[in-house]
Amino acid sequence: MTRVAGIDCGTNSIRLLVADWDPATGELAELDRRMTIVRLGQGVDETGRLAPDALERTFAACREYAAVIKDLGAEKVRFVATSASRDAENRDEFVRGVVDILGVEPEVISGDQEAEFSFTGATKELTAHEHLERPFLVVDIGGGSTEFVVGEEHVRAARSVDVGCVRMTERHLVVDGVVTDPPTEEQIAAVRADIEAALELAAETVPLAEARTLVGLAGSVTTIAAIALGLPEYESAAIHHSRISYDQVREITGRMLTSTHAERAAIPVMHPGRVDVIGAGALVLLAIMERTGATEVVVSEHDILDGIAIKTAEEAQADKRRSDLSNR
């Protein structure tokens, strides 16, 4: 068994997974999984820079994660940074802070690499489900970007586009620094137009129409699933591999876009950090389902974070084998 830690730092949240990987079966045994909303991408779309407050929130989460990693004794740590830190002018400041706290340099990966990790994490278990038709279309709706990946057991095509729940909210649903509550029809139409343009871009690379099973990842999708299931509190086991219909997604999207901040915050499964961005996130999912004709979305709690851990463990095992051979 190889014990590894994977960290996924996105535009809206930072997440940690510490797990044991069994090379014989390729399975991950989860030891600790946690998420913190840090809004690292706060204002990046407008200023091009990571805000000091956003950096400090992220570094505070890194200090917490460093303690967990030390306590559990992970052999190898991998820190993957996505959209916000990829775009920011002052990303060197972000890199230095992460190295000081965790001792590893964040990999600011490309959108295609992000998609590859997401597909691996999301479909590793699903390939055993014979009743799910192939190919899979995996969509990872993040804060700053959305990844589209089509494949069977391996990636066939992938594309990352710059629409995410935070980016769309800040670009179209904020007036004078305040989120419109609820948004106007004109604001919603502007979000829709950006999403439709992004779907056109994605379709240039990824054969969206060929997909037979839509798999949805990340916080916007899992929150919609939790609402659809009527859960009294967020329950990962119930959400994982749940199947949410198009009609349910359409109804929930409508509710999120017509409710007030207080009404959304009162939903038991709603994380405080998602209250203002869930409407835009839901609209991204709805548009994808309409574009592809998907009648349902299979929701996965396993995503880019699991893919990071799996790839890290495979690399650690390869390092061990090379070391053993050189010592003989």
Secondary structure, 3 states (H helix, E strand, C coil): CEEEEEEEECCCEEEEEEEEEECCCCEEEEEEEEEEECCCCCCHHHHCCCCHHHHHHHHHHHHHHHHHHHHHCCCEEEEEECHHHHHCCCHHHHHHHHHHHHCCCCEECCHHHHHHHHHHHHHCCHHHCCCCCCCEEEEEECCCCEEEEEECCCEEEEEEECCCHHHHHHHHCEECCEECCCCCHHHHHHHHHHHHHHHHHHHHHCCHHHCCEEEEECHHHHHHHHHHCCCCCCCHHHHCCCEEEHHHHHHHHHHHHHCCHHHHHCCCCCCHHHCCCHHHHHHHHHHHHHHHCCCEEEECCCCHHHHHHHHHHHHHHHHHHHHHHHHC
